[in-house]
Amino acid sequence: MANTPTRAAGLASAQERDFLSTRNLMILAGFLTLMVWSYVGTEFSLRGLLGGESAVQILTYAKKLFPPDLSTDFLLKAGYWTLETFAMSFLGTILAVLIAFSLVFLSSRNLMFTGLLFEMERHRPWVQALRTVLYLSAKAALNLLRTVPHLVWALILVFAVGLGPFPGMLALGIHTGGVLGRLFGEVMENVETQPIEALQATGASRLQILFYGILPQVLPEFVAYTLYRWEVNIREAVILGYVGAGGLGQQIQIAISLFLEHRLLTLILAIYLIVTVVDSLSAYLRSRLV
């Protein structure tokens, strides 16, 4: 018992030495260097943001926003644009799930290159080569979909199919499909292979293995990631309006361009309302389904 304080002091000293190791100090120095470089590179200035004339201009513009335009005609239009934004995010997320679900099984190394079926195909090199091609193609497709930002996809699709919510929905679906594919893939990499191998040993078909061996393990996390991305997409749907993809974003761009400040505040309140509703609905669904 008498040695306990001495032992505790020695442990604390060892932890302090580990914290002050050369490796940790180099990481800290690198982080501080990166922060200073970013500070200089972005020309960040609190004085420029909040000091002098800038603060006066911000307050002046904020005063112009009030009161919001609550006329019946404009509220009906704002409601329609809000529903349009909601539809873009909802259908875009559904499209994203379909894209991710169609590629995630091919892009999962532990499903493509392990298990009894893979071991049985070792004497057929062409099957293994086909598995490799499918795996690399699925990986490359998911990388492409998520590498190109949703805003760039929207610009391309606006030129391809015209203005409106349709290209916005497609852009959200394509980009989010790549993101969900990556997230779903990480879940698939952690799938327990023993139930799958047991089903394979009993002669179960690939469809039976999917429904009874894989989906019960991954479905809760798939649902959680999908609902989270839906929350993100409702915000991104607003941004896409700036490139002509319809919804509230397009109307905000028009209001700013034409100095319609009262209508701008109404549209901002509509965004706040729809984001709050979607966040609450997503949280409720996660609590019930996950």
VEXBADO-766311 format. One record per residue (C-alpha): y, x, z negated. Coordinates in steps of 0.02 Angstrom, whole numbers, padded with zeros to 5 digits, always signed. Each point is the difference from the previous one (the first is absolute). Layout:
VEXBADO-766311
YXZ;...
end
This chain:
VEXBADO-766311
+00000+00000+00000;+00118+00143-00038;-00022+00068+00175;+00049-00164+00082;+00190+00035+00007;-00033+00175+00066;-00118-00067+00132;+00127-00134+00052;+00139+00131+00011;-00111+00110+00108;-00040-00146+00115;+00185-00044+00018;+00040+00183+00038;-00135+00005+00135;+00066-00160+00079;+00176+00073+00001;-00063+00157+00085;-00089-00106+00131;+00159-00099+00031;+00101+00160+00022;-00127+00081+00114;+00059+00088+00158;-00073-00137+00110;+00091-00140-00091;+00163+00097-00001;-00015+00029+00187;-00030-00186+00029;+00152-00043-00107;+00107+00127+00093;-00058-00070+00167;+00041-00177-00055;+00174+00049-00059;+00032+00095+00162;-00054-00150+00103;+00111-00116-00103;+00153+00113+00022;-00035+00019+00187;-00015-00189+00019;+00160-00026-00101;+00096+00116+00116;-00084-00063+00159;+00040-00183-00034;+00179+00041-00053;-00026-00109-00154;+00161-00035-00093;+00029-00123-00141;+00186+00029+00019;-00009-00050+00182;-00099-00156-00044;+00089-00064-00155;+00163+00094-00009;+00171-00042+00067;+00011-00096+00163;-00188-00028+00018;-00010-00102-00160;+00150-00104+00053;-00079-00036+00170;-00166-00051-00080;+00086-00120-00120;+00109-00071+00139;-00150-00035+00110;-00098-00074-00145;+00143-00121-00033;-00004-00057+00182;-00181-00055-00021;+00046-00139-00121;-00023-00144+00005;-00161-00012+00101;-00006-00121+00146;-00091-00152-00071;+00037-00121+00140;-00146-00114+00042;-00010+00057+00181;-00008+00184-00044;-00121-00027-00145;-00120-00087+00119;+00014+00145+00122;-00025+00126-00140;-00155-00095-00056;-00071+00007+00177;+00034+00188+00012;-00080+00024-00171;-00158-00089+00055;+00001+00104+00159;+00006+00160-00103;-00139-00065-00112;-00108-00041+00152;+00029+00175+00072;-00058+00084-00159;-00147-00118-00028;-00073+00006+00175;+00039+00185+00013;-00101+00032-00158;-00146-00103+00066;+00003+00098+00163;+00005+00161-00100;-00154-00050-00100;-00095-00037+00161;+00048+00168+00073;-00042+00096-00158;-00164-00094-00027;-00056+00035+00178;+00026+00188-00017;-00030+00042-00184;-00191-00001+00009;+00001+00116+00149;+00124+00117-00085;-00098+00017-00164;-00097+00163-00004;-00119-00055-00138;-00055-00152+00103;-00008+00087+00169;-00087+00161-00053;-00107-00043-00152;-00141-00120-00041;-00175-00034+00060;+00055-00063+00171;+00092+00162+00032;-00149+00104-00060;-00116-00098+00115;+00112+00039+00149;-00004+00188-00023;-00130+00015+00139;+00117-00093+00120;+00148+00117+00030;+00088-00122+00116;+00013-00129-00140;+00075+00128-00117;+00122+00052+00137;+00048-00183+00024;+00030-00017-00187;+00113+00153+00004;+00100-00066+00148;+00023-00170-00083;+00051+00080-00165;+00128+00117+00079;+00069-00139+00112;+00022-00120-00146;+00084+00136-00104;+00118+00044+00143;+00043-00183+00030;+00044-00031-00182;+00104+00159-00006;+00097-00053+00154;+00032-00177-00064;+00070+00056-00167;+00090+00157+00063;+00118-00097+00114;+00124-00094-00113;+00005-00189+00008;+00179+00009+00063;-00053+00104+00151;-00144-00119+00035;+00125-00144-00005;+00117+00087+00124;-00144+00030+00120;-00065-00178-00015;+00173-00078+00018;+00013+00084+00169;-00178-00053+00042;-00002-00184-00052;+00184-00041-00029;+00107-00046-00149;-00056-00110-00143;-00122-00001-00145;-00155+00031+00109;+00032+00187+00026;+00047+00015-00183;-00165-00077-00053;-00096+00115+00118;+00094+00154-00064;-00039-00043-00181;-00182-00032+00042;-00024+00161+00098;+00084+00116-00124;-00071-00085-00155;-00171+00000+00081;+00004+00189-00001;+00061+00005-00180;-00132-00122-00061;-00132+00092+00100;+00041+00158-00097;+00000-00093-00168;-00160-00094+00041;-00079+00166+00055;+00034+00078-00170;-00085-00148-00081;-00149+00017+00118;-00017+00184-00041;-00036-00050-00181;-00134-00128+00043;-00163+00024-00094;-00132+00042+00131;-00152-00042-00109;+00009-00190+00030;+00024+00031+00186;-00150+00116+00008;-00104-00124-00099;+00041-00137+00125;-00038+00118+00143;-00169+00041-00078;-00045-00186-00006;+00037-00017+00186;+00164-00095-00018;+00104-00017+00158;+00171+00081+00017;+00084-00169-00025;-00099-00030-00160;+00045+00174-00062;+00184-00038+00034;+00000-00167-00092;-00113+00047-00147;+00022+00187-00021;+00177+00044+00052;+00119-00148-00010;-00038-00044-00183;+00055+00176-00048;+00158+00013+00105;+00067-00178+00018;+00102-00008-00162;+00095+00159+00042;+00020-00054+00181;+00083-00161-00061;+00113+00094-00121;+00060+00122+00134;+00027-00142+00125;+00107-00099-00121;+00101+00155-00043;+00033+00035+00184;+00052-00181+00024;+00134+00027-00132;+00058+00153+00097;-00006-00091+00167;+00116-00140-00056;+00134+00133-00026;-00041+00093+00160;+00009-00163+00098;+00184-00009-00046;+00030+00178+00062;-00083-00037+00167;+00131-00131+00036;+00125+00140+00030;-00090+00045+00163;-00009-00180+00061;-00163-00054-00083;+00072-00163-00067;+00006-00069-00176;+00128+00032-00135;+00028+00181+00051;+00066-00046+00171;+00120-00126-00076;+00061+00127-00127;+00039+00121+00140;+00099-00137+00089;+00093-00047-00160;+00048+00182-00033;+00053+00029+00181;+00110-00157+00003;+00069+00025-00178;-00076-00163-00062;-00006+00056-00180;-00029-00172-00078;-00151-00029+00111;-00060+00176-00037;-00008-00038-00187;-00099-00159+00035;-00125+00098+00104;-00015+00133-00136;-00037-00137-00127;-00132-00070+00118;-00082+00172+00008;+00000+00011-00189;-00079-00172-00012;-00139+00031+00125;-00042+00172-00070;-00009-00071-00176;-00113-00142+00058;-00117+00116+00094;-00009+00124-00145;-00041-00140-00122;-00129-00076+00117;-00081+00169+00030;-00009+00036-00187;-00078-00171-00030;-00130+00024+00137;-00044+00174-00065;-00026-00070-00175;-00115-00136+00067;-00097+00096+00133;-00009+00181-00058;
end
